[in-house]
């Protein structure tokens, strides 16, 4: 697959997983604190993202799923740290300008989910779904 097409598939698959992440965070926020909802939603995005990346972006379906899953989780531990820190920091900043609490959470979480896009692409390409590991 050419590099531009692969990155486009990555953005599409990642966008779908991010959308599921954000949508599920909104639902989880009805039952849990914002912080807990971010973590639970990240698990939804993590699972859907792994399946989409494995089958549509990096053609990993021929390789060992357990090894890929472990590497995928490791890479995404770094991504959840980025997402969590950015989301919490921005929520507190945005709430000063937008008194609507739910809107501040949505904006902050959306930006937080977008932050690790580039680092995740290269980590998954060169580590998670690499053929020779």
Beta strands, then each sheet from edge to edge (+ up, - down):
end
